[in-house]
Amino acid sequence: MKKTNLYLKTLLFVSVVCFTLSCKNESPNLRSLAPQETLIYLETNDLGEIFSAFKSSQSWETFAQEKPIIPALSGIQAAVAITGFETSESDVSLNVKPKFVVILDTNSYETTTISVIENQISKFLVNAKLKKTKKNNVTFLTWTTVDNRKIIAAIIGNLAFIGNDESSINDFLAVKNGEKPSLLTNETLIELASQKKLAFGFVSKKGVNEIANFLSIRVAIQTSEQDIVRSLIAKILPNVVDKSIEEITWTANKSVSQIEDKFLIKLKPEVAKNLADSMETSKVNLSNTFQAMPINPFSTTIYNFKSNDLAFQGLIRTLGSQTDQISGKLIENFSQTMLQSYGISDNKKFFEAIEGNILTAQLDSEGEESFVVVNVKDVNKLKSAVIKDKEFGLKIIKNVAILGDAETVSKVELGENIDNIKKITYAVTTITDETEFAKSVIRDFAEIDPAQIGSKVFATTNSNVNTSGIERFRQSEYGLFGDFLKLAKQE
């Protein structure tokens, strides 16, 4: 079995505890135990249904050599709350550590709860040191790893709060004692819970702004080596997000063999209207637009706009309108360089030289080998829009052009199989190869069938803009829960 890290071990531990304690009684409303200022909140009424969806996925059926053994978790409620983020910046990256708390109602006696949690989590964190204390009738179990990371469990009666940040645990206990307000009256969560989905959650307005703050630093670091440019990006992006996005909601449902995630990025009404007006979807059948597709990319994104130029300019104008005049001008100037990573120096000429949809793709999971594929209307104008530098490449096959890093472009091959895009009717569609990730999840529970080594598993994400905001519909093997597993498995 592949080695798992601290956070994945914690998630697996929660599953084992639920099974061992055989939860049977009716659970409380978990939102009544989470602080009102929680940034991100996720809840499921039935953890067993989620694992059932995992086991019925195409990847389990294809790759698992034997039937995986997963604890019976039917009817178990669980919630995960993100209360904050810790970041550390370097010259080349930004490390982000979420502060999380898992809420668990064991429906068992306190002594049994303490015993099971102590025994099970100690099995997962073999080399961690355990300290047990009791304060104000709350039993605290604290595990410290050799690299000084902590997992804390606070147990009171049949309730357990498990997390990686002591102050967050104390906030949840204060809510439990009625000393702080909870999420129980949050109208967004009440509406989401009423839909009876497999799972649901939201990112609060404050949470959106927190995420924007550290993402802006990451974008700044990756965009430029100049401190003044980095400073401007880190300042402008959070301001734009604050004035544009109100909140983000999420629901998950199980389809026949995949999980369907729906995300709604709720925008301010005027922002949503401006984007919807400029990003009108094309009605042209994509199979008539692209006669060839890249062979075996890691991911492919198709932009299906009625007017590529109008969509691009509409996005820039909308972003600029959500900040001050000087920052708006900086966004406009910065937009002239947004396509330079593909070797495009003149956006206007580029859009005039092409027709139909735009396709971007990457050969690797890190996005280092990215490129763009377009249908050419005016070859000479396209060539005049491209940066004249050996670092960038332009390859034209019949009426199809491939642009990007020269080394990457030289690797790209086109094939005639376009079945995956024939039925696309959304503004933006991304198809991602999740084969290796699916195998990595299954390896934690079962052996991989070597006879299926060449099989592929894909996730599809479709996005549209309407008067409410941006809607994203994602069909994948493991959904948002899979994203958490992916983060947890990163050493």
C-alpha positions as CSV (number, residue, x, y, z in Angstrom):
1,M,0.0,0.0,0.0
2,K,1.3,3.4,-0.9
3,K,2.4,5.5,2.0
4,T,-0.1,8.2,3.0
5,N,0.6,11.5,4.7
6,L,-0.7,13.1,7.8
7,Y,-3.9,14.6,6.5
8,L,-4.9,11.6,4.4
9,K,-4.3,9.4,7.5
10,T,-6.7,11.7,9.4
11,L,-9.4,11.3,6.8
12,L,-9.0,7.5,6.8
13,F,-9.1,7.6,10.6
14,V,-12.4,9.3,10.7
15,S,-13.9,6.5,8.6
16,V,-12.5,3.8,10.9
17,V,-13.8,5.6,14.0
18,C,-17.3,5.8,12.5
19,F,-17.3,2.1,11.7
20,T,-15.9,1.0,15.1
21,L,-18.3,3.1,17.1
22,S,-21.3,1.8,15.1
23,C,-23.2,5.2,15.1
24,K,-26.9,4.5,15.3
25,N,-28.7,7.4,17.0
26,E,-29.9,10.5,15.2
27,S,-27.1,13.0,14.8
28,P,-27.4,16.7,15.7
29,N,-27.4,19.4,13.0
30,L,-23.6,19.7,12.5
31,R,-23.9,23.3,11.4
32,S,-24.9,24.1,15.0
33,L,-21.4,23.2,16.1
34,A,-19.4,25.3,13.5
35,P,-18.5,28.9,14.2
36,Q,-20.4,31.6,12.2
37,E,-17.1,32.9,10.8
38,T,-16.2,29.6,9.2
39,L,-14.6,30.3,5.8
40,I,-15.4,27.0,4.1
41,Y,-17.9,24.4,5.2
42,L,-18.7,21.0,3.7
43,E,-21.3,18.5,4.9
44,T,-22.6,15.1,4.0
45,N,-25.6,13.3,5.5
46,D,-24.3,9.9,4.5
47,L,-20.6,9.2,4.3
48,G,-21.5,5.7,3.2
49,E,-23.1,7.0,0.0
50,I,-19.9,8.8,-0.9
51,F,-17.7,5.7,-0.6
52,S,-20.4,3.8,-2.4
53,A,-20.1,6.3,-5.3
54,F,-16.3,5.7,-5.2
55,K,-16.7,2.0,-5.5
56,S,-19.2,2.2,-8.3
57,S,-17.0,4.4,-10.4
58,Q,-15.6,3.4,-13.7
59,S,-12.0,3.4,-12.3
60,W,-12.9,0.9,-9.5
61,E,-14.5,-1.3,-12.1
62,T,-11.6,-1.1,-14.5
63,F,-8.5,-1.0,-12.4
64,A,-9.2,-2.8,-9.1
65,Q,-8.0,-6.4,-9.3
66,E,-10.2,-7.5,-6.4
67,K,-13.1,-5.9,-4.6
68,P,-11.8,-3.2,-2.3
69,I,-12.6,-3.5,1.4
70,I,-14.0,-0.2,2.7
71,P,-15.7,0.2,6.1
72,A,-19.5,0.3,6.2
73,L,-20.4,3.9,6.8
74,S,-24.1,4.0,5.9
75,G,-26.0,6.9,7.5
76,I,-22.9,8.6,9.0
77,Q,-23.0,12.4,9.0
78,A,-19.7,14.3,8.7
79,A,-18.6,17.9,8.3
80,V,-15.3,19.5,7.5
81,A,-14.7,23.2,8.2
82,I,-11.8,25.4,7.1
83,T,-11.3,28.2,9.6
84,G,-8.2,29.9,8.1
85,F,-5.0,29.5,6.1
86,E,-1.4,29.8,7.0
87,T,0.9,30.7,4.1
88,S,4.7,30.9,3.7
89,E,6.2,32.7,0.7
90,S,9.4,32.0,-1.1
91,D,10.9,33.3,-4.3
92,V,9.4,30.5,-6.4
93,S,6.3,29.2,-4.7
94,L,3.6,29.8,-2.1
95,N,2.9,27.1,0.5
96,V,-0.7,27.1,1.9
97,K,-1.8,25.2,4.9
98,P,-5.5,25.1,5.7
99,K,-6.7,25.1,9.3
100,F,-9.4,22.4,9.4
101,V,-11.7,20.8,11.9
102,V,-13.7,17.6,11.3
103,I,-16.9,17.4,13.3
104,L,-17.8,13.8,14.4
105,D,-20.9,12.7,16.4
106,T,-20.0,9.2,17.6
107,N,-23.3,8.4,19.3
108,S,-21.4,6.5,21.9
109,Y,-20.3,6.9,25.5
110,E,-17.4,9.4,26.2
111,T,-15.1,6.7,27.5
112,T,-15.6,4.6,24.4
113,T,-15.1,7.6,22.1
114,I,-11.9,8.5,23.8
115,S,-10.6,4.9,23.7
116,V,-11.4,4.4,20.0
117,I,-10.1,7.7,18.8
118,E,-6.8,7.3,20.8
119,N,-6.2,3.8,19.6
120,Q,-7.2,4.3,16.0
121,I,-5.4,7.6,15.3
122,S,-2.3,6.3,17.1
123,K,-2.2,3.4,14.6
124,F,-2.2,5.9,11.7
125,L,0.4,8.2,13.3
126,V,2.8,5.6,14.4
127,N,5.8,7.8,15.1
128,A,3.9,10.7,16.6
129,K,4.0,11.5,20.3
130,L,0.7,11.6,22.2
131,K,-0.2,13.9,25.0
132,K,-3.5,13.6,26.9
133,T,-5.0,16.4,29.0
134,K,-8.4,17.3,30.5
135,K,-9.7,20.8,30.9
136,N,-13.3,22.0,31.7
137,N,-14.6,18.4,31.2
138,V,-13.1,18.2,27.7
139,T,-10.5,15.5,27.0
140,F,-7.7,16.7,24.6
141,L,-5.6,14.2,22.7
142,T,-2.7,15.9,20.9
143,W,-0.4,14.0,18.5
144,T,2.9,15.7,17.5
145,T,4.9,14.3,14.5
146,V,8.6,14.3,14.1
147,D,8.4,17.4,11.9
148,N,6.3,19.2,14.6
149,R,2.9,19.0,12.9
150,K,0.0,18.4,15.1
151,I,-3.4,16.6,15.1
152,I,-5.7,17.5,18.0
153,A,-8.9,15.7,19.1
154,A,-11.2,17.4,21.6
155,I,-13.8,15.0,23.0
156,I,-16.8,16.0,25.1
157,G,-19.5,13.4,25.6
158,N,-20.3,11.8,22.2
159,L,-18.8,14.7,20.2
160,A,-15.3,14.8,18.8
161,F,-13.6,17.8,17.1
162,I,-10.5,16.7,15.2
163,G,-8.2,19.2,13.5
164,N,-4.7,20.6,13.0
165,D,-5.1,24.0,14.9
166,E,-5.7,24.4,18.6
167,S,-7.3,27.8,18.4
168,S,-9.8,26.5,15.8
169,I,-10.7,23.6,18.1
170,N,-11.3,26.0,21.0
171,D,-13.6,28.1,18.8
172,F,-15.7,25.0,18.0
173,L,-16.0,24.2,21.7
174,A,-17.1,27.8,22.4
175,V,-19.9,27.3,19.9
176,K,-20.8,24.0,21.5
177,N,-21.1,25.8,24.8
178,G,-23.2,28.6,23.4
179,E,-20.5,31.2,23.8
180,K,-20.2,32.0,20.1
181,P,-22.8,32.0,17.2
182,S,-22.9,29.1,14.8
183,L,-23.8,28.5,11.2
184,L,-27.2,27.1,12.1
185,T,-29.0,30.2,10.8
186,N,-26.9,30.6,7.7
187,E,-29.5,31.0,4.9
188,T,-27.3,29.7,2.1
189,L,-26.6,26.5,4.0
190,I,-30.3,26.1,5.0
191,E,-31.2,26.3,1.3
192,L,-28.4,23.9,0.2
193,A,-29.4,21.4,2.9
194,S,-33.0,21.4,1.8
195,Q,-32.0,20.1,-1.7
196,K,-31.1,16.7,-0.2
197,K,-27.9,16.3,-2.2
198,L,-25.2,13.7,-1.6
199,A,-23.1,16.6,-0.1
200,F,-23.1,20.4,-0.1
201,G,-21.0,23.3,1.1
202,F,-20.1,26.9,0.6
203,V,-17.3,29.4,0.7
204,S,-18.3,32.5,2.6
205,K,-17.6,36.1,1.4
206,K,-14.7,36.3,3.8
207,G,-13.5,32.9,2.7
208,V,-13.5,34.0,-1.0
209,N,-11.4,37.1,0.0
210,E,-9.0,35.0,2.0
211,I,-8.4,32.6,-0.9
212,A,-8.0,35.6,-3.3
213,N,-5.3,37.0,-1.0
214,F,-3.0,34.0,-1.1
215,L,-3.8,33.2,-4.8
216,S,-2.9,36.7,-5.8
217,I,0.5,36.2,-4.2
218,R,1.0,32.9,-6.1
219,V,-0.1,34.6,-9.4
220,A,2.3,37.5,-8.7
221,I,5.2,35.2,-8.0
222,Q,4.5,33.2,-11.2
223,T,3.9,36.2,-13.4
224,S,7.0,38.4,-12.9
225,E,10.3,38.6,-11.1
226,Q,10.0,42.3,-10.6
227,D,8.9,43.3,-7.1
228,I,6.9,46.3,-8.3
229,V,4.8,44.1,-10.7
230,R,4.3,41.5,-8.0
231,S,3.2,44.1,-5.6
232,L,0.6,45.6,-8.1
233,I,-0.8,42.1,-8.9
234,A,-1.0,41.2,-5.2
235,K,-2.9,44.4,-4.5
236,I,-5.3,44.5,-7.5
237,L,-6.6,41.0,-7.7
238,P,-8.0,40.7,-4.1
239,N,-9.7,44.1,-4.7
240,V,-11.3,42.9,-7.9
241,V,-12.5,39.7,-6.3
242,D,-13.8,41.5,-3.2
243,K,-16.0,43.8,-5.5
244,S,-17.1,41.0,-7.8
245,I,-17.7,37.7,-6.0
246,E,-20.3,37.4,-3.2
247,E,-20.0,33.7,-2.3
248,I,-19.4,30.2,-3.8
249,T,-21.8,27.3,-3.3
250,W,-21.3,23.6,-4.1
251,T,-23.6,20.5,-4.3
252,A,-22.7,17.0,-5.2
253,N,-24.8,14.2,-6.6
254,K,-24.1,10.7,-7.7
255,S,-24.7,9.7,-11.4
256,V,-24.4,6.2,-12.8
257,S,-20.7,5.9,-12.5
258,Q,-19.4,9.3,-11.6
259,I,-19.9,12.2,-9.1
260,E,-21.5,15.4,-10.4
261,D,-20.3,18.5,-8.7
262,K,-22.1,21.8,-9.3
263,F,-20.4,25.1,-8.3
264,L,-22.0,28.5,-8.4
265,I,-19.7,31.5,-8.2
266,K,-22.3,34.1,-7.3
267,L,-21.3,37.5,-8.7
268,K,-22.5,41.0,-8.1
269,P,-25.5,41.5,-10.5
270,E,-23.8,44.2,-12.7
271,V,-20.7,42.0,-13.0
272,A,-22.7,38.9,-13.9
273,K,-24.7,40.8,-16.6
274,N,-21.6,42.3,-18.2
275,L,-19.9,39.0,-18.4
276,A,-23.0,37.2,-19.7
277,D,-23.5,39.8,-22.4
278,S,-19.9,39.5,-23.7
279,M,-19.5,35.7,-23.3
280,E,-22.4,34.5,-25.4
281,T,-22.0,30.8,-26.3
282,S,-21.5,29.8,-30.0
283,K,-24.2,27.7,-31.5
284,V,-21.8,26.1,-34.1
285,N,-21.3,22.3,-33.8
286,L,-17.8,21.9,-32.6
287,S,-17.2,18.8,-34.7
288,N,-17.5,21.1,-37.7
289,T,-15.1,23.6,-36.2
290,F,-12.2,21.3,-35.2
291,Q,-11.3,18.6,-37.7
292,A,-8.3,17.5,-35.6
293,M,-7.5,17.3,-31.9
294,P,-4.2,17.0,-29.9
295,I,-3.3,13.3,-29.2
296,N,-3.2,12.3,-25.6
297,P,-2.9,15.6,-23.8
298,F,-3.2,15.7,-20.0
299,S,-6.0,18.3,-20.3
300,T,-7.8,20.1,-23.0
301,T,-10.0,23.3,-22.7
302,I,-12.3,24.5,-25.4
303,Y,-13.6,28.1,-25.4
304,N,-16.9,28.1,-27.3
305,F,-17.7,31.8,-27.6
306,K,-19.7,33.5,-30.3
307,S,-16.9,36.1,-30.5
308,N,-13.5,35.4,-29.0
309,D,-12.5,39.0,-29.1
310,L,-15.7,40.2,-27.5
311,A,-15.4,37.6,-24.7
312,F,-11.7,38.6,-24.0
313,Q,-12.3,42.3,-24.1
314,G,-15.5,41.9,-22.0
315,L,-13.6,40.1,-19.3
316,I,-10.9,42.8,-19.2
317,R,-13.5,45.7,-19.1
318,T,-15.4,43.9,-16.3
319,L,-12.3,43.4,-14.2
320,G,-11.2,47.0,-14.7
321,S,-14.6,48.3,-13.7
322,Q,-14.3,46.7,-10.3
323,T,-11.3,48.7,-9.2
324,D,-10.0,52.3,-9.3
325,Q,-9.1,54.1,-12.5
326,I,-5.3,53.6,-12.2
327,S,-5.7,49.9,-11.4
328,G,-8.2,49.5,-14.2
329,K,-5.6,51.0,-16.6
330,L,-3.0,48.6,-15.2
331,I,-5.3,45.6,-15.9
332,E,-5.9,46.8,-19.4
333,N,-2.1,47.1,-20.0
334,F,-1.5,43.7,-18.4
335,S,-4.1,42.1,-20.7
336,Q,-1.8,42.9,-23.6
337,T,0.7,40.3,-22.2
338,M,-1.8,37.7,-21.1
339,L,-1.3,35.6,-24.3
340,Q,2.5,36.0,-24.5
341,S,3.1,32.6,-22.9
342,Y,1.7,31.1,-26.1
343,G,4.0,33.4,-28.2
344,I,1.3,35.9,-29.1
345,S,2.4,39.5,-29.1
346,D,-0.7,41.2,-30.6
347,N,-4.1,40.1,-29.2
348,K,-6.1,42.1,-31.7
349,K,-4.3,40.7,-34.8
350,F,-4.5,37.2,-33.3
351,F,-8.3,37.2,-32.9
352,E,-8.7,38.7,-36.4
353,A,-6.5,36.0,-37.9
354,I,-8.5,33.0,-36.5
355,E,-12.1,31.7,-36.6
356,G,-14.2,29.4,-34.6
357,N,-13.3,28.1,-31.2
358,I,-10.0,28.3,-29.3
359,L,-8.5,25.2,-27.8
360,T,-5.8,25.3,-25.1
361,A,-4.1,22.1,-23.8
362,Q,-1.2,20.9,-21.7
363,L,0.9,17.7,-22.1
364,D,1.8,17.5,-18.4
365,S,-0.1,17.7,-15.1
366,E,2.0,20.7,-13.9
367,G,1.1,22.9,-16.9
368,E,4.7,23.5,-18.0
369,E,4.0,22.2,-21.5
370,S,1.0,24.3,-22.6
371,F,-0.1,25.3,-26.1
372,V,-3.0,26.7,-28.0
373,V,-4.8,25.3,-31.1
374,V,-6.8,27.5,-33.5
375,N,-8.4,27.4,-36.9
376,V,-6.6,29.9,-39.2
377,K,-8.5,32.4,-41.3
378,D,-5.6,34.7,-42.3
379,V,-2.1,33.0,-42.2
380,N,-0.1,36.2,-42.8
381,K,-2.0,38.2,-40.1
382,L,-1.5,35.3,-37.7
383,K,2.3,35.2,-38.4
384,S,2.4,39.0,-37.8
385,A,0.8,38.5,-34.3
386,V,3.4,35.9,-33.2
387,I,6.5,36.8,-31.2
388,K,9.6,36.5,-33.4
389,D,11.8,34.5,-31.0
390,K,13.2,31.0,-31.2
391,E,11.8,30.4,-27.7
392,F,8.3,30.2,-29.3
393,G,6.9,27.9,-32.0
394,L,4.2,28.1,-34.6
395,K,3.2,25.0,-36.5
396,I,0.5,25.1,-39.2
397,I,-1.2,21.9,-40.4
398,K,-3.6,22.6,-43.2
399,N,-5.9,25.3,-41.6
400,V,-5.0,24.4,-38.0
401,A,-2.3,26.3,-36.1
402,I,-0.5,25.2,-33.0
403,L,1.3,27.9,-30.9
404,G,3.3,27.9,-27.7
405,D,6.7,27.1,-26.3
406,A,8.9,25.8,-29.3
407,E,9.8,22.6,-27.6
408,T,6.2,21.9,-26.6
409,V,4.9,22.7,-30.0
410,S,7.3,20.3,-31.6
411,K,5.9,17.4,-29.5
412,V,2.2,18.1,-30.4
413,E,0.5,15.7,-32.8
414,L,-3.0,16.0,-34.1
415,G,-5.5,13.2,-34.6
416,E,-8.9,12.9,-36.1
417,N,-10.8,11.6,-33.0
418,I,-13.1,14.5,-32.0
419,D,-15.9,12.4,-30.4
420,N,-15.3,14.0,-27.0
421,I,-16.3,17.5,-28.1
422,K,-19.2,16.8,-30.5
423,K,-21.9,17.5,-27.9
424,I,-20.3,20.4,-26.2
425,T,-22.8,23.3,-25.7
426,Y,-21.1,25.2,-22.9
427,A,-19.0,28.4,-23.0
428,V,-15.9,26.6,-21.6
429,T,-15.3,22.9,-21.4
430,T,-12.2,21.2,-19.9
431,I,-11.4,17.5,-20.3
432,T,-8.8,16.2,-17.9
433,D,-7.0,12.8,-17.8
434,E,-7.4,11.5,-14.2
435,T,-6.1,8.0,-14.9
436,E,-3.0,8.2,-12.7
437,F,-4.8,9.8,-9.8
438,A,-7.6,7.2,-9.9
439,K,-5.0,4.4,-9.8
440,S,-3.3,6.1,-6.8
441,V,-6.5,6.2,-4.9
442,I,-7.3,2.5,-5.6
443,R,-3.8,1.4,-4.6
444,D,-4.7,2.4,-1.0
445,F,-7.4,-0.2,-1.0
446,A,-6.6,-2.8,-3.7
447,E,-4.1,-4.1,-6.3
448,I,-4.2,-2.6,-9.8
449,D,-5.1,-5.0,-12.6
450,P,-2.1,-5.1,-14.9
451,A,-4.4,-6.1,-17.8
452,Q,-6.0,-2.7,-17.8
453,I,-2.8,-0.7,-17.9
454,G,-3.8,1.1,-21.1
455,S,-7.3,2.2,-20.0
456,K,-8.1,5.9,-19.5
457,V,-10.3,7.8,-17.0
458,F,-11.4,11.4,-17.7
459,A,-13.2,14.2,-15.9
460,T,-15.2,16.8,-17.7
461,T,-15.9,20.3,-16.4
462,N,-18.4,22.6,-18.2
463,S,-18.8,26.3,-17.4
464,N,-21.4,29.0,-18.4
465,V,-22.0,32.6,-17.4
466,N,-25.5,33.8,-16.6
467,T,-27.1,36.6,-14.7
468,S,-26.4,34.9,-11.4
469,G,-22.8,34.3,-11.9
470,I,-20.5,31.5,-13.2
471,E,-21.9,28.0,-13.1
472,R,-19.5,25.0,-13.3
473,F,-20.7,21.4,-13.8
474,R,-18.1,18.8,-13.2
475,Q,-18.4,15.0,-13.8
476,S,-15.5,13.0,-12.4
477,E,-14.7,9.8,-10.6
478,Y,-14.3,11.2,-7.1
479,G,-15.6,14.8,-7.3
480,L,-14.5,17.4,-4.8
481,F,-13.8,14.7,-2.3
482,G,-11.2,13.4,-4.7
483,D,-9.6,16.8,-4.8
484,F,-9.2,16.6,-1.0
485,L,-7.6,13.2,-1.3
486,K,-5.3,14.5,-4.0
487,L,-4.2,17.3,-1.7
488,A,-3.8,14.9,1.2
489,K,-1.7,12.5,-0.8
490,Q,0.9,15.2,-1.8
491,E,3.9,14.6,0.4
